[in-house]
Amino acid sequence: MLLPPSDWLPSAPLEHLNLDWLTMAGIDVAMLRLDLIDPLISGNKWFKLIDHFKAADLIHARGIISLGGAHSNHLHALAAAGKRFGFRTVGLLRGHPQETPTVRDLQAFGMQLHWLGYGGYRARHEPGFWAPWQAQYPDLYPVAEGGGGLPGARGCMQLKAMVGASLARVGWSDYDGWWLACGTGTTLAGLVLAEAGAHPVYGALAVPEDHGVAQQVGRIVEEAGANTVVYELLDASRGGFARVDPLLLEFIEQTEQASGVPLEPLYTGKALLALKQHVQAGTFARGTRLIFVHTGGLQGRRGFNPPT
Ligand SMILES: Cc1ncc(COP(=O)(O)O)c(C=O)c1O
């Protein structure tokens, strides 16, 4: 049984984001704090994993095997879920053995790790990649990197209902769109499917265009048979995935001080900075109400802030 007990229902507060550049432009932002759903199974990860867990449960798998890097938020949430809900987890890691705060946590959560090297990891999309792992772990269910694809997106569809149920708490009767960071585009695709054109979804790309997010989102919505899709992908990568620069770090520090909301530099910090740039460029009319999804990832920030 891979599913959590029925009394474990993740919920996230919806909070006004008070920042001077929003006030000046007359834009209202409410932040969906997915970083607060759980101390360990944080952010969008739970939502991207839940339908994979259901599929694994259906075939009576004893656990999950998946892939990621040495700072992976996905493996971190998966390993924490395995420990919490009592199923086995195996992680296939990019590169050579190294100690990071994330890797130490994975081990503490009981995840069994295999380091694939860089070439071995690059082979993850090749046909036959999974065969030897499935032979070694026949009772584990394989989940692609990051928990992506249509099952990952399906789990994220519930975010719309979550926001709908909380709108009154921020004094809104409706909203005009979503803004969130994209790595694979799975979370965005889930929102696009849930909205079915009712509200636009703006995806701030944390990765450069050649990472194929547009194609990936296209594949998911096509596979889901969606008729009406309204979304836009905007570059927020600042020159590359995981590339940080002084302006970004200063923005994050100022924003954290002004709002009290913790951010990390790979996804949420870049997405919010891109929003600021669009707001200041006049992309949105005064009075626009946006839902900004805080997709978590705060555990990964330890890799950027080594203790002094
Ligand atoms: C913290 C955080 N935010 C956003 C994303 C992007 O989500 P998606 O891959 O669904 O676009 C990820 C991972 O990919 C992430 O770890």
PDBQT file of the ligand as one rigid body, heavy atoms in Angstrom, charges set to zero:
ROOT
HETATM    1  C1  LIG A 401      10.695  23.712  -6.539  1.00  0.00    +0.000 C 
HETATM    2  C2  LIG A 401      10.262  23.399  -7.907  1.00  0.00    +0.000 A 
HETATM    3  N1  LIG A 401       9.447  24.258  -8.544  1.00  0.00    +0.000 NA
HETATM    4  C3  LIG A 401       9.029  24.017  -9.793  1.00  0.00    +0.000 A 
HETATM    5  C4  LIG A 401       9.416  22.892 -10.481  1.00  0.00    +0.000 A 
HETATM    6  C5  LIG A 401       8.950  22.707 -11.873  1.00  0.00    +0.000 C 
HETATM    7  O1  LIG A 401       7.862  21.819 -11.946  1.00  0.00    +0.000 OA
HETATM    8  P1  LIG A 401       7.516  21.133 -13.318  1.00  0.00    +0.000 P 
HETATM    9  O2  LIG A 401       8.636  20.182 -13.632  1.00  0.00    +0.000 OA
HETATM   10  O3  LIG A 401       6.238  20.439 -13.046  1.00  0.00    +0.000 OA
HETATM   11  O4  LIG A 401       7.423  22.197 -14.348  1.00  0.00    +0.000 OA
HETATM   12  C6  LIG A 401      10.261  21.943  -9.850  1.00  0.00    +0.000 A 
HETATM   13  C7  LIG A 401      10.722  20.698 -10.468  1.00  0.00    +0.000 C 
HETATM   14  O5  LIG A 401      10.754  20.399 -11.579  1.00  0.00    +0.000 OA
HETATM   15  C8  LIG A 401      10.702  22.221  -8.539  1.00  0.00    +0.000 A 
HETATM   16  O6  LIG A 401      11.526  21.371  -7.894  1.00  0.00    +0.000 OA
ENDROOT
TORSDOF 0
